[in-house]
Amino acid sequence: MINYHPDQHLLSLHAKGELPLSMSIAISAHAELCPHCQQQLDQMTIALSEQQFESAVKTQSVDTNDNHQLDALLEQLLNSTLDTLEVEQASTIEDNSVSIKGQHYPLPKVFRKQINASWQGIGKVSRLRLDTGEPQARASLLHIAANGEIPEHTHKGAELTLLLAGEFSDCYNTYKPGDFMLLDKEHQHSPKTLEGCLCYTIVDAPLYFTKGFSKLLNPIGDLLY
């Protein structure tokens, strides 16, 4: 069961097409895993479409009869377009997955054109960077192998984590696939996983490690994040 979701503001910005690519990928991937949020996005998209068409109709001073004709034409066009898209998607979907350390993970469709790099990592933690063209935000697939953890840290900026497969836990909770978590400098945690996990992450500033030998990484944090 998914317990953590993007808020209404983020969903609305996504429906309007106003999010940066990294965050738009996160919302799309979450919605593919979460029927509840997908339904909300569908409703928002319909409402926004109706607002746009109503505004266009008023601007053009179309009479009532023309409105009925326009509604019928729009419904026919949308249904036809959706049918065409479904056929095209069914015929073009290819293997959309990643493999790391003997594990194979299917991915949400939104990642299909994003996976064009290789894994890098240390120990049980591996990262595959995604190129979203954003100067500040860093978007990645993050894999933690079984019985692995990320040392305790806080955040100089914001950190989004969308769990795609497996499980992990921290001092706040245990997370399941589809959970969407936004953290900032007010949060300090050390994610751990027993069975291993794959996440999509976005950070806009380096992590700040707070305990043990990992604190030695802080002076070069700008290079690592």
C-alpha positions as CSV (number, residue, x, y, z in Angstrom):
1,M,0.0,0.0,0.0
2,I,1.4,3.4,-1.0
3,N,1.4,5.8,2.0
4,Y,3.3,8.8,0.7
5,H,2.0,10.9,-2.2
6,P,2.8,14.2,-4.0
7,D,0.6,17.0,-2.6
8,Q,-2.1,18.7,-4.6
9,H,0.1,21.6,-5.5
10,L,2.6,19.4,-7.2
11,L,-0.1,17.4,-9.0
12,S,-1.6,20.6,-10.3
13,L,1.7,22.0,-11.5
14,H,2.3,18.7,-13.3
15,A,-1.1,18.7,-14.9
16,K,-0.4,22.3,-16.2
17,G,3.0,21.2,-17.5
18,E,4.8,23.7,-15.2
19,L,7.3,21.3,-13.5
20,P,10.9,20.9,-14.4
21,L,11.7,17.6,-16.2
22,S,13.2,15.9,-13.2
23,M,10.1,16.4,-11.0
24,S,7.7,15.7,-13.9
25,I,9.4,12.3,-14.3
26,A,8.8,11.6,-10.6
27,I,5.1,12.6,-10.7
28,S,4.5,10.5,-13.9
29,A,6.3,7.5,-12.4
30,H,4.4,7.7,-9.1
31,A,1.1,8.0,-11.0
32,E,1.8,4.9,-12.9
33,L,2.2,3.1,-9.6
34,C,-0.6,4.9,-7.8
35,P,-4.2,4.7,-9.3
36,H,-5.4,7.3,-6.8
37,C,-3.0,10.0,-8.0
38,Q,-3.5,9.0,-11.6
39,Q,-7.2,9.5,-11.2
40,Q,-6.6,13.0,-9.6
41,L,-4.3,13.9,-12.5
42,D,-6.9,12.8,-15.1
43,Q,-9.5,14.9,-13.4
44,M,-7.2,17.9,-13.2
45,T,-6.3,17.5,-16.9
46,I,-10.0,17.3,-17.9
47,A,-10.8,20.4,-15.8
48,L,-7.9,22.4,-17.3
49,S,-9.0,21.4,-20.8
50,E,-12.6,22.5,-20.2
51,Q,-11.3,25.8,-18.9
52,Q,-9.2,26.4,-21.9
53,F,-12.0,25.5,-24.4
54,E,-14.5,27.6,-22.5
55,S,-12.1,30.6,-22.6
56,A,-11.6,30.1,-26.3
57,V,-15.3,29.9,-27.0
58,K,-16.0,33.1,-25.1
59,T,-13.2,34.9,-26.9
60,Q,-14.6,33.9,-30.3
61,S,-18.3,34.6,-29.3
62,V,-19.6,31.3,-30.5
63,D,-23.3,30.9,-30.2
64,T,-25.0,28.0,-28.2
65,N,-25.6,25.8,-31.3
66,D,-22.0,26.1,-32.3
67,N,-21.0,25.2,-28.7
68,H,-22.9,21.9,-28.9
69,Q,-21.2,21.2,-32.3
70,L,-17.8,22.1,-30.9
71,D,-18.3,19.8,-27.8
72,A,-19.4,16.9,-30.0
73,L,-16.4,17.4,-32.4
74,L,-14.0,17.7,-29.4
75,E,-15.3,14.5,-27.8
76,Q,-15.0,12.6,-31.1
77,L,-11.4,14.0,-31.7
78,L,-10.3,13.1,-28.1
79,N,-11.7,9.6,-28.3
80,S,-10.0,9.0,-31.7
81,T,-6.7,10.5,-30.5
82,L,-6.7,8.3,-27.3
83,D,-7.4,5.2,-29.4
84,T,-4.5,6.1,-31.7
85,L,-2.2,6.7,-28.8
86,E,-3.0,3.4,-27.2
87,V,-2.4,1.5,-30.4
88,E,0.9,3.3,-31.0
89,Q,2.1,2.7,-27.4
90,A,1.2,-0.9,-27.6
91,S,3.3,-1.3,-30.7
92,T,6.3,0.7,-29.6
93,I,6.9,-0.4,-25.9
94,E,10.2,-2.2,-25.7
95,D,12.1,-3.6,-22.8
96,N,12.2,-0.8,-20.2
97,S,14.3,-2.1,-17.4
98,V,17.7,-1.9,-15.7
99,S,20.0,-4.6,-14.3
100,I,22.4,-4.0,-11.4
101,K,24.3,-6.5,-9.3
102,G,22.4,-9.5,-10.5
103,Q,19.0,-7.8,-10.0
104,H,16.6,-7.0,-12.9
105,Y,14.1,-4.2,-12.4
106,P,11.2,-3.1,-14.7
107,L,10.7,0.6,-14.8
108,P,7.7,3.0,-15.3
109,K,7.3,3.9,-18.9
110,V,8.4,7.5,-18.3
111,F,12.0,6.3,-18.0
112,R,12.1,4.7,-21.4
113,K,14.1,7.5,-23.1
114,Q,16.1,8.5,-20.0
115,I,18.3,5.5,-19.4
116,N,21.4,6.2,-21.5
117,A,24.3,6.1,-18.9
118,S,26.0,3.4,-16.8
119,W,26.1,2.6,-13.1
120,Q,28.7,4.0,-10.7
121,G,29.0,3.2,-7.1
122,I,30.8,2.3,-3.9
123,G,30.1,-0.9,-1.9
124,K,26.4,-1.6,-1.8
125,V,25.3,1.8,-3.1
126,S,25.1,2.4,-6.9
127,R,23.9,5.4,-8.9
128,L,22.8,5.9,-12.5
129,R,22.7,9.6,-13.4
130,L,19.9,10.8,-15.7
131,D,20.4,13.9,-17.9
132,T,17.4,16.2,-17.4
133,G,19.2,19.3,-18.6
134,E,18.8,21.1,-15.3
135,P,21.8,23.0,-13.9
136,Q,21.1,22.5,-10.2
137,A,19.0,19.4,-9.7
138,R,20.6,16.0,-10.0
139,A,18.3,13.2,-11.0
140,S,19.4,9.6,-10.6
141,L,18.4,6.0,-10.2
142,L,19.7,4.8,-6.9
143,H,20.2,1.2,-6.0
144,I,21.1,-0.1,-2.6
145,A,21.9,-3.8,-2.4
146,A,20.5,-6.1,0.3
147,N,21.6,-5.2,3.8
148,G,23.0,-1.9,2.6
149,E,22.5,1.6,3.9
150,I,23.4,5.2,3.3
151,P,25.2,6.8,6.2
152,E,23.2,9.2,8.4
153,H,22.9,12.6,6.8
154,T,20.8,15.7,6.5
155,H,20.2,17.8,3.4
156,K,21.6,21.2,2.4
157,G,18.7,21.5,0.0
158,A,15.7,19.3,-1.0
159,E,15.8,15.6,-1.6
160,L,13.0,13.7,-3.4
161,T,12.9,9.9,-3.2
162,L,10.4,7.7,-5.2
163,L,10.8,4.1,-4.3
164,L,10.4,2.0,-7.4
165,A,11.1,-1.5,-6.1
166,G,12.1,-3.3,-2.9
167,E,11.9,-1.6,0.5
168,F,13.9,0.6,2.8
169,S,13.4,2.1,6.2
170,D,14.7,5.0,8.3
171,C,13.9,6.6,11.6
172,Y,10.6,7.9,10.2
173,N,9.0,4.8,8.6
174,T,9.3,1.8,6.3
175,Y,8.6,2.5,2.6
176,K,7.1,0.4,-0.2
177,P,7.1,0.8,-4.0
178,G,5.3,3.9,-5.1
179,D,6.0,5.9,-1.9
180,F,7.0,9.5,-2.7
181,M,9.0,11.3,-0.1
182,L,10.3,15.0,0.0
183,L,12.9,15.9,2.6
184,D,14.8,19.0,3.4
185,K,17.4,20.3,5.9
186,E,14.9,19.7,8.8
187,H,15.2,16.0,8.2
188,Q,18.1,13.7,9.3
189,H,18.0,10.0,8.5
190,S,20.0,6.8,7.5
191,P,18.1,4.7,4.9
192,K,18.6,1.0,5.3
193,T,17.3,-2.0,3.3
194,L,17.2,-5.7,4.1
195,E,16.2,-7.0,0.7
196,G,17.6,-4.2,-1.5
197,C,15.8,-1.4,-3.3
198,L,15.7,0.8,-6.4
199,C,14.8,4.5,-6.1
200,Y,14.5,7.5,-8.3
201,T,16.0,10.5,-6.5
202,I,16.4,14.2,-7.1
203,V,18.7,16.4,-5.0
204,D,19.4,20.1,-5.5
205,A,22.3,20.4,-3.1
206,P,24.9,18.0,-1.5
207,L,24.0,15.7,1.4
208,Y,25.6,16.5,4.7
209,F,26.9,13.4,6.5
210,T,26.6,13.7,10.3
211,K,28.2,10.6,11.9
212,G,31.4,8.5,11.8
213,F,33.9,8.3,9.0
214,S,31.3,9.4,6.4
215,K,31.8,13.0,7.7
216,L,35.1,12.9,5.9
217,L,33.1,13.1,2.6
218,N,31.5,16.5,3.5
219,P,34.5,18.6,2.2
220,I,34.0,17.0,-1.3
221,G,30.2,16.9,-1.1
222,D,29.8,19.2,-4.1
223,L,31.7,16.7,-6.3
224,L,29.7,13.7,-5.1
225,Y,26.1,14.9,-5.3
